[in-house]
Amino acid sequence: MLNQSIIAELKQEAVQTKKILEKVPFDQWQWKPHQKSMALGRLASHVAELPKWITMCINTDELDFSKRGYKANVFESREQLLQQLDENVQEALSTLEKTSDAQLQENWTLRNGEHVIFTLPKINVIRSAAMNHMIHHRGQLSVFLRLLDIPVPGMYGPSADES
């Protein structure tokens, strides 16, 4: 079943994601390395939200930005941030357990009103818009941490801060 490989990968990547979110300094939530960058806290929140895209993708046929007002989560503590990640990962894993290969092959569309951004099989959306997206922003977080002189945890082996 296709869902099993996604489940295994999500479990592995969730562990790595939690390691980097644990390092985010809550007292520097508004810091950004450049005026065009997302603030550190907003980026960390986005990373914690992304596993929810897996559940949304499986349970819907599209997301229309023109119909859904997005409101970013605001966390009062690192613990709340980590709890959000854990809840979103658990919800995604539970949903994936019940998902068939046929469902993963169904098309899903991202649009903004009449403008279709893409239509892809759900399995591709899960890989690109959820998993790869989370890993990409997690990499950005590692750079933010480095610029703040905070030890960066290794993701796929030790980092320069680990021996």
Buried (B, 14 or more C-beta within 10 A) or exposed (E): EBBEEBBEBBEEBBEBBBBBBEBBBBEBBEBBBEEEBBBBBBBBBBBBBBBBBBBBBBEEEEBBEEEEEEEEEEBEEBEBBBEBBBEBBEBBBEBBEEBEEEBBEEEBBBBEEEEEEEBBBBBBBBBEBBBEBBBEBBEBBBEBBBEBEBEBBBBEEEBEEEE
